[in-house]
Amino acid sequence: MQALIFSTIFSTVFLLLNLYIYKRLILKLDVRKSTKHSLNIFLIVNFLGVVGYMLARYYVGIPNWLYFLLSLPIGILFLLFCTTLIYDISRLILSKAPLSDSRRKFFKKSLDISSLLLATSLSARAMYEAKFVKLEHVNIKIKNLLKPYKIVQLSDIHIGGLIDAEFMNDIVQRVNILKPDLVVITGDLIDIDVDSAKDTLDILKSLKSTYGTYYIVGNHEYFHGIEKIIKAVKSLGIRVLENENVYIGSDGKGFNLAGVYDVFGYRTKSHMPDLKKALLNTKDSPIILLAHQPKYIEEVAEEHGVDLVLSGHTHGGQIYPFRFLVMLKQPYISGLHHHNENLQIYVNKGTGFWGPPMRLGASSEITEINLEPKTL
């Protein structure tokens, strides 16, 4: 039922975006009628692709090549929408500028052509960037840490559709080469029914590290049977942190690793994050907390003792203009930040992607986090 509601709202929003692009870009272009007709057909086909994507993701099994084609329209439409906004503003400025009719006509024609080229080139660039998962290195100094540790963080893999066994095998191999002390997965691991994800999920058994792999749920797990997902992940030998903590390292020389449910639990009234419970019985050592959404940092800041939060969720904006919308909901979008004197947060941009196989100014990442003792 949740998937149906989400699909309906999602499709309606994109229908409105289509109408805006049609009225404010295509109708305003000084091009031949045949060109406008072709662009209108493209918009209709593109919207049908969005609807097809939602059906394919949640209801119908289709070949991967077709899933790839159906995934693209979401990103293309969003970039077309951003281009239309720029076009609209530029056209308004042009109409007010003190120019002769001939020069105004010349600049209008140039604006028409450059707008179409911009949308095309940005879409092509975004598809190209999505092919690569970068390895990000970050050194984080932790107060009272007695020896260094290497954590590899994965986040927002979104198994399903194009995130398949081949993709996961590559990720696991790259992680194992790093020889981490532990691996953490900070939510949104699965984005389809877990039974359909079994073969891809099983590949995570091959992750190798000194102290094992740890996982917390993200908001997308709530859409696909959170209990089933938790059970499936546990069956792989991965420790799921459900408002609880474990001690990493030799006694007195390690750190506490805690994890909470996602804040989406507040909406579902189940599997709600409980920081106090997660920090119960922690040892007198630094505390690293796994929390899917960066905005949970506000609750963490009210509790003393947490040194570092590892989050994901934002995808770094995934397609750059979208970054500004994400900023309305999240205090941090990507990278390392000092929230206050005692608390730091690192936000992973996502190892996979959701929706279109497109990234623009926000590469997918595997994060190698080197925790280092902070010297006074």
C-alpha distance (Angstrom), angle and dihedral (degrees) to the residues before:
residue distance angle dihedral
M1 . . .
Q2 3.83 . .
A3 3.81 90.1 .
L4 3.83 90.3 51.5
I5 3.81 92.9 50.7
F6 3.81 91.5 46.1
S7 3.82 91.9 48.1
T8 3.82 91.9 50.1
I9 3.80 94.4 49.0
F10 3.81 91.8 43.3
S11 3.82 93.0 51.1
T12 3.82 92.1 46.4
V13 3.81 91.9 52.9
F14 3.80 91.3 51.1
L15 3.80 91.4 47.2
L16 3.82 88.4 56.9
L17 3.81 90.3 48.2
N18 3.81 88.6 52.7
L19 3.78 91.5 52.3
Y20 3.80 91.2 49.8
I21 3.82 91.9 50.7
Y22 3.80 90.6 47.7
K23 3.81 95.4 49.7
R24 3.80 100.7 36.6
L25 3.81 101.7 35.2
I26 3.78 115.7 17.5
L27 3.82 96.7 40.3
K28 3.82 90.3 47.9
L29 3.81 96.6 51.4
D30 3.80 117.1 109.4
V31 3.79 94.9 -137.2
R32 3.80 136.8 117.8
K33 3.80 118.8 -71.8
S34 3.81 90.2 -117.0
T35 3.83 89.8 56.7
K36 3.81 91.5 49.7
H37 3.79 89.4 48.0
S38 3.82 90.6 52.6
L39 3.80 91.3 48.7
N40 3.81 90.6 50.5
I41 3.79 90.9 51.7
F42 3.80 88.6 49.0
L43 3.82 90.4 53.7
I44 3.81 92.0 50.2
V45 3.81 93.1 47.5
N46 3.79 90.0 45.6
F47 3.82 91.6 53.1
L48 3.80 91.3 47.8
G49 3.80 85.9 52.7
V50 3.83 90.0 56.2
V51 3.82 90.5 51.8
G52 3.81 90.2 45.5
Y53 3.80 90.2 51.0
M54 3.80 92.4 54.7
L55 3.81 91.1 48.7
A56 3.81 92.2 46.9
R57 3.80 94.0 47.6
Y58 3.78 97.6 50.3
Y59 3.79 109.4 17.3
V60 3.82 117.9 16.6
G61 3.80 130.8 51.1
I62 3.82 113.0 -136.3
P63 3.83 136.9 167.4
N64 3.80 116.3 -80.8
W65 3.82 94.5 -116.4
L66 3.81 90.5 57.0
Y67 3.80 91.3 44.6
F68 3.81 88.3 54.0
L69 3.83 91.6 53.3
L70 3.81 92.1 46.9
S71 3.81 91.1 49.3
L72 3.79 95.6 58.8
P73 3.85 100.9 66.4
I74 3.83 93.6 69.3
G75 3.80 92.4 59.3
I76 3.80 94.5 38.6
L77 3.80 91.2 51.2
F78 3.79 92.6 49.0
L79 3.82 92.0 51.0
L80 3.81 90.1 45.9
F81 3.79 88.7 52.3
C82 3.82 91.3 51.8
T83 3.80 90.1 47.2
T84 3.81 90.0 50.7
L85 3.80 90.8 52.7
I86 3.81 90.4 52.9
Y87 3.81 90.1 44.9
D88 3.80 91.6 50.4
I89 3.79 93.2 51.2
S90 3.81 93.0 43.7
R91 3.81 91.6 49.6
L92 3.81 90.5 51.6
I93 3.82 91.5 50.8
L94 3.80 90.4 47.1
S95 3.80 91.9 51.6
K96 3.83 90.6 54.6
A97 3.79 96.2 43.8
P98 3.86 117.2 107.7
L99 3.82 96.9 -114.4
S100 3.77 136.3 138.0
D101 3.81 116.6 -106.6
S102 3.79 92.5 -108.2
R103 3.81 93.8 51.1
R104 3.81 91.6 44.1
K105 3.80 89.1 52.6
F106 3.82 90.9 49.4
F107 3.80 93.3 50.4
K108 3.81 91.2 45.1
K109 3.81 90.5 54.0
S110 3.80 90.4 47.8
L111 3.81 89.9 50.1
D112 3.80 91.5 51.2
I113 3.79 93.6 51.7
S114 3.81 95.9 41.8
S115 3.83 91.8 49.5
L116 3.80 92.5 55.2
L117 3.81 90.9 45.0
L118 3.82 90.8 48.8
A119 3.81 93.7 53.3
T120 3.82 91.3 46.8
S121 3.80 96.2 47.0
L122 3.81 94.0 45.1
S123 3.81 91.1 51.2
A124 3.80 91.4 49.7
R125 3.81 91.9 47.4
A126 3.81 92.1 48.6
M127 3.82 91.8 52.6
Y128 3.80 89.9 49.4
E129 3.82 94.4 50.1
A130 3.83 92.0 50.4
K131 3.81 90.7 64.3
F132 3.80 92.6 72.3
V133 3.80 132.1 67.5
K134 3.80 108.0 -161.2
L135 3.78 125.6 -147.4
E136 3.79 108.1 -128.0
H137 3.82 119.0 -160.9
V138 3.78 119.6 -156.8
N139 3.81 130.2 172.7
I140 3.80 115.0 -153.5
K141 3.77 123.2 -172.7
I142 3.81 113.8 -143.6
K143 3.79 123.3 -163.3
N144 3.83 115.2 -121.7
L145 3.79 92.9 10.1
L146 3.81 107.2 140.7
K147 3.82 100.8 -163.2
P148 3.81 136.8 15.4
Y149 3.81 123.8 -95.2
K150 3.78 133.0 -170.9
I151 3.79 118.2 -138.3
V152 3.80 122.9 -175.4
Q153 3.79 111.7 -155.1
L154 3.80 124.9 -157.9
S155 3.78 121.1 -179.8
D156 3.80 142.2 170.9
I157 3.79 95.6 11.8
H158 3.82 91.2 157.6
I159 3.80 98.0 -159.0
G160 3.79 108.7 -147.8
G161 3.77 136.8 78.7
L162 3.81 109.2 11.0
I163 3.82 93.2 3.3
D164 3.77 94.1 83.3
A165 3.80 141.6 146.5
E166 3.81 93.2 -71.9
F167 3.80 91.1 53.7
M168 3.80 92.3 46.5
N169 3.81 94.0 47.9
D170 3.79 89.7 55.1
I171 3.82 92.0 49.4
V172 3.81 93.4 48.8
Q173 3.81 92.4 49.2
R174 3.80 91.9 50.4
V175 3.81 91.8 48.7
N176 3.80 93.1 49.8
I177 3.81 91.6 52.2
L178 3.82 87.9 61.4
K179 3.83 91.6 59.2
P180 3.82 94.8 -144.5
D181 3.78 127.1 -166.2
L182 3.80 87.7 -131.5
V183 3.80 141.3 -8.5
V184 3.81 123.4 -135.7
I185 3.81 126.8 -166.1
T186 3.79 110.9 -161.3
G187 3.80 103.2 -159.2
D188 3.81 143.6 -75.2
L189 3.78 90.5 76.8
I190 3.81 96.5 146.0
D191 3.80 128.0 35.4
I192 3.82 101.9 174.8
D193 3.78 135.8 49.0
V194 3.79 105.8 -55.1
D195 3.83 92.5 -128.8
S196 3.80 89.0 62.0
A197 3.80 90.8 48.3
K198 3.81 97.3 51.3
D199 3.82 99.3 105.6
T200 3.81 92.7 48.1
L201 3.80 93.0 42.0
D202 3.82 92.2 51.7
I203 3.81 89.8 64.2
L204 3.81 88.5 72.8
K205 3.81 87.2 72.8
S206 3.80 86.2 76.6
L207 3.82 94.2 62.9
K208 3.80 109.2 118.0
S209 3.78 127.8 -157.8
T210 3.79 139.7 137.6
Y211 3.81 97.4 -106.3
G212 3.80 102.2 23.0
T213 3.81 138.4 -115.0
Y214 3.82 124.8 -54.0
Y215 3.78 128.2 -164.8
I216 3.79 140.8 -170.6
V217 3.79 127.4 -171.9
G218 3.79 123.8 -108.9
N219 3.77 129.5 -155.2
H220 3.82 94.8 -86.4
E221 3.80 92.3 61.9
Y222 3.81 88.0 66.5
F223 3.83 88.8 62.7
H224 3.80 96.0 55.5
G225 3.80 107.5 41.5
I226 3.78 108.3 -67.6
E227 3.81 95.3 -158.9
K228 3.81 92.2 52.1
I229 3.78 91.0 48.6
I230 3.80 93.6 49.2
K231 3.80 90.2 49.0
A232 3.81 91.9 48.7
V233 3.80 93.3 49.4
K234 3.81 91.8 48.2
S235 3.81 89.7 52.8
L236 3.83 87.6 63.3
G237 3.79 91.5 61.5
I238 3.81 91.8 -104.9
R239 3.79 116.1 138.6
V240 3.79 112.1 -125.0
L241 3.79 112.0 -153.4
E242 3.81 107.2 -145.0
N243 3.79 105.0 179.8
E244 3.80 89.1 -45.1
N245 3.79 142.8 100.2
V246 3.78 142.2 -135.2
Y247 3.79 132.0 -161.7
I248 3.80 116.9 -114.8
G249 3.81 121.3 -156.3
S250 3.77 135.1 9.4
D251 3.80 116.3 -31.0
G252 3.81 111.5 -76.6
K253 3.82 94.1 3.7
G254 3.79 101.0 70.4
F255 3.79 138.9 59.9
N256 3.78 141.0 -110.1
L257 3.80 115.7 -102.9
A258 3.79 111.9 -159.0
G259 3.79 131.8 178.9
V260 3.79 136.4 -168.6
Y261 3.79 136.4 -164.2
D262 3.80 115.9 -101.6
V263 3.81 122.9 -86.9
F264 3.82 87.5 -116.6
G265 3.80 83.9 80.5
Y266 3.80 88.3 74.6
R267 3.82 87.7 66.6
T268 3.80 96.3 45.2
K269 3.82 92.6 41.5
S270 3.79 89.8 -133.1
H271 3.80 135.1 89.2
M272 3.80 90.3 18.2
P273 3.81 121.3 178.5
D274 3.80 114.8 -102.8
L275 3.79 112.5 -174.8
K276 3.80 95.6 -178.6
K277 3.80 90.4 55.5
A278 3.80 91.8 44.5
L279 3.80 90.9 55.5
L280 3.80 97.2 45.2
N281 3.81 114.5 129.6
T282 3.80 95.3 1.9
K283 3.78 113.7 165.0
D284 3.80 124.9 -117.0
S285 3.80 93.3 -86.8
P286 3.81 136.1 94.5
I287 3.81 117.9 -63.5
I288 3.80 124.2 -135.4
L289 3.80 113.6 -169.9
L290 3.81 127.3 -158.6
A291 3.82 111.2 -150.0
H292 3.80 120.2 160.4
Q293 3.82 100.8 -144.0
P294 3.83 120.4 51.8
K295 3.81 91.5 -140.6
Y296 3.80 88.8 71.8
I297 3.82 84.9 76.9
E298 3.82 87.8 85.0
E299 3.80 90.6 64.2
V300 3.80 91.8 42.6
A301 3.80 91.6 52.9
E302 3.81 89.1 60.6
E303 3.80 90.3 59.6
H304 3.79 118.0 66.1
G305 3.76 120.1 -138.1
V306 3.82 106.9 50.1
D307 3.80 111.3 115.0
L308 3.80 102.2 -178.3
V309 3.81 136.6 14.9
L310 3.81 120.6 -157.4
S311 3.81 113.8 -157.2
G312 3.79 143.1 162.0
H313 3.81 130.0 172.1
T314 3.81 99.5 110.3
H315 3.84 98.7 77.3
G316 3.80 83.0 -148.0
G317 3.80 84.8 -83.4
Q318 3.86 88.9 -58.8
I319 3.82 92.5 -140.9
Y320 3.78 105.4 40.9
P321 3.82 103.7 -125.7
F322 3.82 87.7 52.6
R323 3.80 87.2 63.0
F324 3.81 89.7 79.4
L325 3.81 91.6 57.1
V326 3.81 90.9 49.2
M327 3.81 89.0 52.5
L328 3.81 88.7 63.6
K329 3.82 89.6 63.8
Q330 3.81 105.2 29.2
P331 3.82 130.0 51.3
Y332 3.82 93.2 -148.2
I333 3.81 128.4 32.5
S334 3.80 104.7 -175.4
G335 3.78 144.2 -17.9
L336 3.80 134.1 25.2
H337 3.80 122.3 -34.2
H338 3.79 136.1 175.7
H339 3.79 103.8 -134.0
N340 3.78 91.9 -175.9
E341 3.80 139.2 -24.6
N342 3.82 93.7 -68.9
L343 3.80 104.8 25.6
Q344 3.80 130.6 71.2
I345 3.79 131.3 179.1
Y346 3.79 132.4 -160.9
V347 3.81 118.6 -162.1
N348 3.80 117.4 -159.1
K349 3.85 113.6 -147.3
G350 3.80 91.3 -138.9
T351 3.79 131.2 -88.2
G352 3.80 94.4 -129.3
F353 3.77 130.4 19.4
W354 3.78 139.1 -116.7
G355 3.77 121.3 -130.4
P356 3.79 116.6 -12.1
P357 3.82 120.1 33.5
M358 3.78 87.2 -118.5
R359 3.80 135.2 117.6
L360 3.77 125.5 176.7
G361 3.79 120.1 -177.2
A362 3.81 90.8 -19.5
S363 3.80 112.2 79.9
S364 3.79 122.8 -161.6
E365 3.78 111.5 -105.8
I366 3.76 150.0 -158.4
T367 3.79 106.5 -158.6
E368 3.80 123.5 -144.4
I369 3.80 104.6 -162.2
N370 3.78 116.4 -168.0
L371 3.78 110.9 -162.5
E372 3.79 110.3 -154.7
P373 3.82 132.2 -173.4
K374 3.80 111.4 -102.1
T375 3.78 109.9 -128.6
L376 3.80 118.8 -151.0
